[in-house]
Amino acid sequence: MNELTMVQRIVVWILPVVFAITVHEVAHGWVAKKRGDYTASMLGRLTLNPIKHVDLFGTIILPGLLLLTGTGFIFGWAKPIPVNTRNFKKPLQDMAWVAVAGPVANLLMAVLWALLARLGGLINIEEISSPMIYMGTAGISINLVLFLINLLPIPPLDGSRMLAGVLPPKLAWQYNQLERYGFIILIVLLYTNVLGVLLAYPMYFMQQIFYAVAGL
């Protein structure tokens, strides 16, 4: 995408980023409802309307800064879906299922963006094909990044909820106390490029698979 102007890059990335973050959160709320917690549903958060989910810093400012600085690594987050674990029969285990839903949603969206890019290639009309291919490529990248980052066992990322679901209750409680430092840990890992190093190979490996599906 280096051949695109900055305005074109923003246009290409905006929908994939917003939908990746929004659908990720809605997936959490949908599974929470299936497991017995209707909190998100009652608050009107089970909607694909991005306005309901946008976090000023996580959805707009941070992805925008990463895009403008050309880091090649773009991610963000939406307002977390409210979940009341007291409504679950098995709080730790049910919360683990809620957590799994987010990364799975991102993986499925990556498939859909790959198919969009492939369709763009088949249409083979420059004015139509190019936007579809560029947007499909962006959709693959942002969803794979969110998939991989959220698997990290750093509270409050989804990976930590999955891990807590298999830990003994007391140990899970102690582990979840790290959540107050989670954002700081994530920023430090990003700033020191440790995050980039950790995710570089799995990201490359998965991109090759999805690019093959997209015919890129």
C-alpha positions in Angstrom: 0.0 0.0 0.0 3.0 2.3 -0.1 1.9 3.6 -3.5 -1.2 5.1 -1.9 -1.4 8.7 -0.7 -2.1 9.2 3.0 -5.7 10.2 2.3 -6.2 7.0 0.2 -4.6 4.9 3.0 -7.0 6.3 5.6 -10.0 5.7 3.3 -8.8 2.1 2.7 -8.2 1.4 6.4 -11.2 3.1 8.1 -13.9 0.5 7.4 -11.7 -2.6 8.1 -10.5 -1.1 11.4 -14.0 0.0 12.6 -15.7 -3.2 11.7 -12.8 -5.4 13.1 -13.1 -3.7 16.5 -16.9 -3.4 16.5 -17.7 -7.0 15.5 -15.1 -8.2 18.0 -17.0 -6.6 20.8 -20.4 -7.6 19.5 -19.2 -11.2 19.4 -18.3 -11.0 23.1 -21.8 -9.7 23.9 -23.6 -12.2 21.8 -21.8 -15.2 23.5 -22.4 -13.6 26.9 -26.1 -13.5 26.1 -26.0 -17.1 25.1 -24.3 -18.0 28.4 -27.0 -16.2 30.4 -25.8 -12.6 30.7 -28.1 -10.1 29.0 -26.2 -6.9 30.2 -24.9 -5.9 26.8 -28.2 -6.7 25.1 -30.1 -4.5 27.6 -27.7 -1.6 27.1 -28.1 -1.7 23.3 -24.5 -2.9 22.7 -25.4 -5.9 20.5 -25.5 -3.7 17.4 -23.1 -3.2 14.5 -23.6 0.5 14.7 -20.0 1.6 15.4 -21.1 4.8 17.2 -22.2 2.5 20.1 -18.7 1.0 20.4 -16.3 3.8 19.4 -13.6 4.6 22.0 -12.0 8.0 21.1 -8.5 6.9 21.8 -8.6 3.2 21.0 -10.8 3.3 17.9 -9.7 6.6 16.3 -6.6 8.2 17.7 -4.3 5.3 18.2 -5.0 3.5 14.9 -4.7 6.9 13.2 -1.4 7.6 14.7 0.0 4.2 13.8 -1.2 4.7 10.3 0.2 8.2 9.9 3.6 7.1 11.3 3.8 4.2 8.9 4.7 1.6 11.6 3.1 -1.1 9.5 1.5 -2.4 12.7 -2.1 -1.1 13.3 -4.4 -2.1 16.1 -7.0 -0.6 18.4 -10.0 -1.3 20.6 -13.6 -0.3 21.2 -15.5 0.3 24.4 -15.4 -3.0 26.2 -18.7 -4.9 26.1 -20.2 -4.9 29.7 -20.3 -8.4 31.1 -21.7 -9.4 34.5 -20.2 -12.7 35.4 -22.7 -13.1 38.3 -25.2 -14.1 35.6 -23.1 -17.0 34.5 -23.6 -20.5 36.0 -19.8 -21.1 35.8 -18.2 -17.6 35.8 -14.6 -18.5 34.9 -15.5 -21.0 32.2 -18.3 -19.0 30.7 -16.1 -15.9 30.7 -13.5 -17.9 28.8 -16.1 -18.7 26.1 -17.0 -15.0 25.9 -13.3 -14.2 25.5 -12.9 -16.8 22.7 -15.6 -15.2 20.7 -13.7 -12.0 20.0 -10.6 -13.6 18.3 -12.8 -16.1 16.4 -14.9 -13.2 15.1 -11.7 -11.5 13.8 -10.5 -14.7 12.2 -13.9 -15.1 10.4 -13.7 -11.4 9.3 -10.3 -12.0 7.9 -11.7 -14.8 5.7 -14.5 -12.4 4.5 -12.0 -9.7 3.6 -9.8 -12.2 1.8 -12.9 -13.3 -0.3 -13.6 -9.6 -1.0 -10.1 -9.1 -2.3 -10.4 -12.3 -4.4 -13.7 -11.1 -5.9 -12.0 -7.8 -6.7 -9.3 -9.6 -8.6 -11.9 -11.7 -10.6 -13.9 -8.6 -11.6 -10.7 -7.2 -13.1 -12.0 -3.6 -13.6 -9.4 -1.2 -12.3 -11.9 1.3 -10.8 -13.7 -1.5 -8.9 -11.0 -4.1 -8.4 -8.4 -1.8 -6.8 -10.5 -0.5 -3.9 -11.7 -4.1 -3.2 -8.2 -5.5 -3.2 -6.7 -2.7 -1.1 -9.5 -2.8 1.4 -9.5 -6.6 1.5 -5.8 -6.6 2.2 -6.2 -4.0 5.0 -9.1 -6.1 6.5 -6.9 -9.2 6.5 -4.1 -7.4 8.3 -6.1 -5.6 11.0 -8.1 -8.7 11.8 -5.1 -11.0 12.1 -3.3 -8.4 14.3 -6.4 -8.3 16.6 -6.6 -12.1 16.6 -3.0 -12.5 17.6 -2.8 -9.7 20.1 -5.9 -10.8 21.9 -4.5 -14.3 22.3 -1.7 -12.9 24.5 -2.2 -13.9 28.2 -2.1 -10.3 29.4 -5.1 -9.2 31.4 -7.6 -7.9 30.2 -6.8 -9.3 26.8 -9.0 -12.3 25.7 -6.1 -14.7 26.1 -6.0 -14.0 29.8 -9.7 -14.8 30.2 -9.2 -18.1 28.4 -6.3 -18.9 30.6 -8.2 -17.9 33.8 -11.0 -20.3 32.7 -8.7 -23.3 33.1 -6.9 -22.1 36.3 -8.0 -23.0 39.8 -10.3 -20.2 41.1 -7.9 -18.8 43.7 -5.0 -18.7 41.2 -7.3 -17.2 38.5 -8.3 -14.4 40.9 -4.7 -13.6 41.7 -3.8 -13.7 38.0 -6.6 -11.3 37.1 -5.2 -8.8 39.5 -2.6 -8.0 36.9 -5.4 -6.3 34.9 -4.6 -2.9 36.4 -1.2 -3.1 34.8 -2.3 -4.7 31.5 -2.5 -1.5 29.4 0.9 -0.3 30.6 2.5 -3.7 29.8 1.0 -3.7 26.4 2.2 -0.1 25.6 5.7 -1.0 26.9 5.8 -4.1 24.7 4.6 -2.0 21.7 7.1 0.8 22.3 10.1 -1.5 22.8 9.0 -3.5 19.7 8.9 -6.7 21.7 5.3 -7.0 20.6 6.3 -6.7 17.0 9.0 -9.4 17.4 6.6 -11.8 19.2 4.0 -11.4 16.5 6.1 -11.1 13.4 6.4 -14.8 12.4 2.8 -15.9 13.3 1.6 -12.8 11.5 3.7 -13.5 8.4 2.6 -17.2 8.4 -1.1 -16.4 8.7 -0.9 -13.6 6.1 0.5 -16.0 3.6 -2.5 -18.3 4.1 -5.0 -15.5 3.8 -3.3 -13.8 0.9 -3.4 -17.2 -0.9 -7.2 -17.3 -0.3 -7.4 -13.7 -1.6 -5.4 -14.6 -4.7 -2.7 -12.0 -3.9 
